[in-house]
Amino acid sequence: MNENPHRKINRLKDYDYAQNGVYFVTICTKEKRWILGEITSNVTGADAPGCPLVTLSAIGQCVDNTINHIDLIYNDISVLKYVVMPNHIHLVVLYIEPEGNESGRPRPPLQNLIGNLKSYTSKQAGEGIWQKSFHDHVIRNEAEYLNIWEYIDTNPLKWVDDEYYSIE
């Protein structure tokens, strides 16, 4: 019997998530807990004074490091842009045709890549920190790509208006 009869299927039906493409991914923490960091004001930094910044927690730093290592593990997957927010992350992930598979392993479909990221960071945190699924969007054109790029750039600035913002 289906334990989650109202659970929406998030992936596109019959779409090969291991094929070349650009994907926008959002992953939320379990119960949208603010465990990845906090939004702080940049008083003296190189950016505009008073501009919101994400100050990462130890768990947030682990997530940040893990994202940065994806390019080192797979020669045909790149994280082009990302932001770690207090209770979620956004990523733009590029799957490209490899110039030769030096690693000897096939690249995982997007859902496996995200599953590996979630599993590794949860293990490092000592507890399950993520919601069961994630949201993805196949970026189909340059206009979508540019809008998503700007959304990621401005996410900390618009934190209190963000759909994932909630008072703890």
Backbone torsions as a table, in degrees:
resi	resn	phi	psi	omega
1	MET	NA	140.6	-179.3
2	ASN	-72.5	118.4	-178.7
3	GLU	-72.6	-24.7	-179.3
4	ASN	-122.8	72.5	-173.8
5	PRO	-63.9	-22.1	-177.8
6	HIS	-101.2	4.6	-177.8
7	ARG	-71.7	126.8	-178.2
8	LYS	-79.2	138.5	174.0
9	ILE	-77.3	123.0	-173.9
10	ASN	-89.5	-23.3	-176.5
11	ARG	-86.9	152.6	175.0
12	LEU	-70.2	134.1	-179.6
13	LYS	-64.7	132.8	177.0
14	ASP	62.3	20.8	177.6
15	TYR	-97.0	134.7	-180.0
16	ASP	-89.4	101.9	-177.7
17	TYR	-78.2	9.7	172.6
18	ALA	-104.6	-2.4	-178.7
19	GLN	-80.3	164.8	177.9
20	ASN	-57.0	139.6	178.3
21	GLY	166.0	175.1	177.8
22	VAL	-119.9	129.9	-173.8
23	TYR	-125.1	137.6	173.1
24	PHE	-101.2	125.7	-174.5
25	VAL	-125.6	136.9	172.4
26	THR	-125.1	128.8	178.1
27	ILE	-124.7	127.0	-179.7
28	CYS	-102.9	149.3	174.0
29	THR	-72.0	157.5	178.4
30	LYS	-58.7	129.1	-179.8
31	GLU	58.6	20.2	-179.6
32	LYS	51.3	38.3	177.7
33	ARG	-69.0	144.1	179.2
34	TRP	-85.7	77.4	-176.4
35	ILE	-113.3	-7.0	-175.9
36	LEU	-92.5	-16.3	-179.6
37	GLY	158.9	-164.2	177.5
38	GLU	-145.3	158.4	177.0
39	ILE	-89.6	124.6	-180.0
40	THR	-125.0	166.3	179.1
41	SER	-95.6	131.8	178.2
42	ASN	-83.7	102.7	-176.3
43	VAL	-85.1	-38.1	-172.8
44	THR	-127.0	9.5	-174.9
45	GLY	-77.4	-179.8	-179.4
46	ALA	-70.2	-26.1	176.7
47	ASP	-72.9	176.5	179.3
48	ALA	-59.0	132.9	178.5
49	PRO	-56.8	138.4	179.9
50	GLY	81.5	-1.0	-179.9
51	CYS	-73.8	130.9	-179.2
52	PRO	-62.6	138.8	176.0
53	LEU	-126.3	157.1	173.4
54	VAL	-96.2	118.2	174.2
55	THR	-98.4	114.0	-172.4
56	LEU	-80.9	142.6	170.5
57	SER	-78.9	178.8	176.3
58	ALA	-60.2	-41.1	177.8
59	ILE	-66.0	-42.6	177.7
60	GLY	-60.8	-37.9	177.4
61	GLN	-66.2	-38.5	176.4
62	CYS	-62.1	-44.2	178.4
63	VAL	-61.9	-45.6	179.2
64	ASP	-58.7	-47.1	179.1
65	ASN	-62.4	-40.7	-179.4
66	THR	-64.3	-44.2	177.9
67	ILE	-59.9	-42.6	-178.8
68	ASN	-67.2	-20.1	179.5
69	HIS	-89.4	-10.1	-179.8
70	ILE	-57.6	-43.5	-180.0
71	ASP	-62.6	-28.5	-179.4
72	LEU	-80.2	-28.2	-178.0
73	ILE	-81.1	-39.9	-177.1
74	TYR	-119.2	126.4	179.8
75	ASN	-82.0	-2.4	-177.8
76	ASP	-124.7	16.6	175.4
77	ILE	-133.4	130.8	178.0
78	SER	-132.2	141.9	170.7
79	VAL	-95.0	109.1	-175.0
80	LEU	-79.2	-32.9	-175.4
81	LYS	-158.5	144.8	174.9
82	TYR	-161.1	163.2	171.2
83	VAL	-144.4	137.4	173.9
84	VAL	-101.4	116.8	179.5
85	MET	-102.8	172.7	-177.9
86	PRO	-56.1	-34.8	-176.3
87	ASN	-133.2	14.5	177.2
88	HIS	-163.9	167.0	173.6
89	ILE	-130.5	150.0	172.2
90	HIS	-120.0	138.6	177.7
91	LEU	-137.3	146.3	166.4
92	VAL	-111.3	115.5	-174.2
93	VAL	-112.9	130.2	179.7
94	LEU	-108.2	124.8	170.9
95	TYR	-103.4	120.3	-179.1
96	ILE	-121.8	159.5	176.9
97	GLU	-69.4	122.8	-178.6
98	PRO	-68.3	150.2	176.8
99	GLU	-85.5	11.5	-176.0
100	GLY	142.2	131.9	-175.0
101	ASN	-88.9	80.6	-177.9
102	GLU	-64.9	-28.9	-177.1
103	SER	-71.8	-21.9	180.0
104	GLY	79.4	0.7	179.2
105	ARG	-118.1	143.6	178.1
106	PRO	-70.9	149.4	178.3
107	ARG	-72.9	143.6	-178.8
108	PRO	-78.7	151.5	170.9
109	PRO	-62.8	160.9	-175.1
110	LEU	-52.2	-43.8	-177.5
111	GLN	-63.1	-33.1	176.9
112	ASN	-73.9	-39.5	176.9
113	LEU	-58.7	-47.6	-179.4
114	ILE	-67.5	-39.0	176.2
115	GLY	-59.5	-41.9	178.0
116	ASN	-64.4	-43.5	178.2
117	LEU	-60.3	-46.2	-178.9
118	LYS	-65.5	-42.0	-179.5
119	SER	-64.7	-47.7	-178.3
120	TYR	-62.8	-47.4	-177.3
121	THR	-69.0	-33.1	175.8
122	SER	-65.7	-42.1	178.2
123	LYS	-61.9	-42.4	178.5
124	GLN	-64.0	-35.3	-179.3
125	ALA	-78.1	-17.7	-179.3
126	GLY	82.8	10.8	178.6
127	GLU	-162.7	160.4	174.1
128	GLY	-70.0	120.4	-175.7
129	ILE	-111.2	-4.4	-172.6
130	TRP	-114.4	152.4	168.7
131	GLN	-65.4	161.4	-173.2
132	LYS	-62.6	-36.2	-175.0
133	SER	-117.8	-164.0	175.8
134	PHE	-154.9	162.2	177.6
135	HIS	-100.1	137.3	173.7
136	ASP	-133.7	156.4	177.0
137	HIS	-142.2	127.8	175.9
138	VAL	-79.3	118.3	-180.0
139	ILE	-79.2	120.7	-170.5
140	ARG	-104.0	-15.1	-179.0
141	ASN	-155.3	172.1	-175.8
142	GLU	-64.9	-36.6	-179.9
143	ALA	-62.4	-45.0	176.0
144	GLU	-60.4	-44.7	-179.6
145	TYR	-57.9	-47.5	-179.0
146	LEU	-66.3	-39.4	177.4
147	ASN	-63.9	-42.4	179.7
148	ILE	-68.1	-40.5	177.4
149	TRP	-57.4	-47.2	179.8
150	GLU	-65.7	-39.7	178.3
151	TYR	-58.5	-45.4	178.6
152	ILE	-64.0	-44.4	179.1
153	ASP	-59.1	-39.8	-174.0
154	THR	-96.5	0.1	-177.1
155	ASN	-56.0	-46.9	177.9
156	PRO	-62.2	-36.0	-179.6
157	LEU	-64.7	-33.6	-176.2
158	LYS	-104.9	23.5	-172.6
159	TRP	-52.8	-48.5	-176.0
160	VAL	-67.7	-17.9	177.0
161	ASP	-97.6	-2.3	-176.8
162	ASP	-68.0	143.6	179.1
163	GLU	-65.0	-19.6	179.5
164	TYR	-94.7	-2.0	178.6
165	TYR	-74.8	135.0	173.3
166	SER	-155.7	147.2	177.5
167	ILE	-73.7	127.9	-178.0
168	GLU	-66.2	NA	NA
